[in-house]
């Protein structure tokens, strides 16, 4: 057996699922359809809102597959922009399961890093971010099992929907789409779909009565089949998909009418203006027939798809895309400047001309002499004058957002508030978020005894910059934020870290700082302190009241780059990367967990191989001291041929991740990871899956990576990312590290 196959078999199943994020803490920041309708239910052929029993009409978009092409759009910035600018009521999360094949086959697989089958924890984490985005924007989210063969994935789907419906059981925003597009040719006829649904639907109904929509035969083109032989459960709607250039309303609209006439609702969760393959020019007249039909029958719908026309991953083009170009649009500025495709212009017109004022709808029927038109402000406005009615008094549903003071509305945090007048009338005030302020070099910072510091703003160093005998970290010479507001800095634990402005006298002070007063952090003992930065609001920027964690810890040892994975010939010598001591402290080595081995001999700072093929996980260890942390790092050294190594069984037993995983209550929730320039460096204590999630300064997902790494130290070069501020979350099993990094 070759070593590569052996390693593959050992590492199979090494991933540990993580589902720890919690969207239940999110709250609506604007008024949308969810505040108006509530959770969605069914009543005969109608989809209704649980809050008011009114028939629901939703218009929105479907995201593209949650793969390398589509995943960049799965971020809160995009969702917020589309809600504000395209006026969507709903968006669809098209979660890729394992295969793309539209015929239900298995020839075209999604990459393991983005498929739910291979990387469930990545999809679950993204779902959580998207549920939060739906809640904050007060719109609906369709969580779609985007498969053409779901009836062959029953157990996996049942487990997934049971898990998320339990987690989000009290979230009214969610619609569960349990089967994207069944294909009769692969066995996905109505009988198979119904059997599948009878397994999956009860798993959801155990937790929630939210609307469930079910795909129908022949790529979801026959909702009437579901109506003829319905699933025996509450709040079920049947799905139709159409593409206007391939499916005329005259040919396929009758299937919808049949289902409605039979007393069962229909949800059009995917439709396009082009051919069914996403190509070809949009057919505007056929699209217009369909949109009129959907509006007349109040059929909720999502257009395919929210992405740019040409993928920046594989350069494949889809004219059904809303945006033109070949670059992912993941910032508000990029979306503001976006060009729409021909299809995108049709969709933009359809969505925006049907836009509704949900704020007005929410308080409809509650007008009076004290009511006023729905009002919008920015966080920095301070107050709004000339809106409140004379002689009226008001109470606020959320005084942190907006409250009445005399004749003015006092503006606070972003979100919305209902102001109720003394006559019982109600009016809506929405406060939009405004950018915050920053202070040069101030962020969460970690410095160590060795003198190196890691921070979001930049990596730096700690030195005795002011000559008082303690190490310091330099911030700025200015007394104002980068945006121009005078700030104050206060340490909540000055015995650990204090902050003040002192003269910079060290040789490492820059020319501009030398002998000048500079704001510094002063380290007094190992530990973490919180530093509060305060500054009043100024034009265009909200007040600053931010808390930063400043950590001072022991130093860390650094083995040089000669300590590395390597293969040597029989009798050969390794590089001289195996010292007897570092900084005066002894280094000990183990070989596959054993203190000695007959197959290697230490000579100076190197090892000499014996006359037999062998493989070793060599671990270097240095004990903790008063000023340095314990050090342990592992590399692999192969003598001759690993596949025929005489100690292969010993090596497998030692590196097998099944044996290496410790009980959860013994795992420390920390991960040794840091940024060095553009290099993400981390150390794994066990072989297993490592996931890296990268977010921009606004919290939008920028990049996700996952790969199995062996026990030891590793590095990933991130220099391809655009310049800017990022947060990196690195995970292996239950261990996690969060790193702030500025790429310049």
Secondary structure, 3 states (H helix, E strand, C coil): CCHHHHHHHHHCCCCCCCCCCCHHHCCCCCCCHHHHHCCEEEECCEEEECCCCCECCCEEEEECCCCCCCHHHCCHHHHHHHHHHHCCCEEEEEEECCECCCCCCCCCECCCCCCCCCCHHHHHHHHHHHHHHHHHHCCEEEEEEECCCHHHCHHHHHHHHHHHHHHCCCCCCEEEECCCCCCHHHCCCHHHHHHHHHHHHHHHHCCCCCCEEECCHHHHCCHHHHHHCCCCCCCEEEEEEEECCCCCHHHHHHHHHHHHHCCCCEEEEEEECCCCCCCCCCCHHHHHHHHHHHHHCCCCEEEEEECECECCCCCCECCCCCECCCCCCCCHHHHHCCCECHHHHHHHHHHHHCCCCHHHHHCCCCCCCCCCCCEEEEHHHCEEECCCCCCCCEEECCCCCEEEECCEEEECCCEEEEEEECCCCEEEEEEECCCCCCCCCCCCEEEECCCEEEECCCCEECECCCCCCCCEEECCCCCECCCCCEEEEEECCCCCEEEEEEEECCCCCCCCCECCEEEEEEECCCEEEEEEEEECCECCECCEEEEEEEEEECECCCCCCCCCCEEECCCCECCCCCCCEECCEECEEEECCECCCCCEEEECCEEEECCCCEEEEEEEEECCCCCECCEEEEEEEEECCHHHCCCHHHHHHHHCHHHHCCCHHHCCCCCEEEEECCEEEEEECCCEEEEEEEEECCCCEEEEEEEEECCEEEEEECCCCCCEEEEEEEEECCEEEEEEEEEC
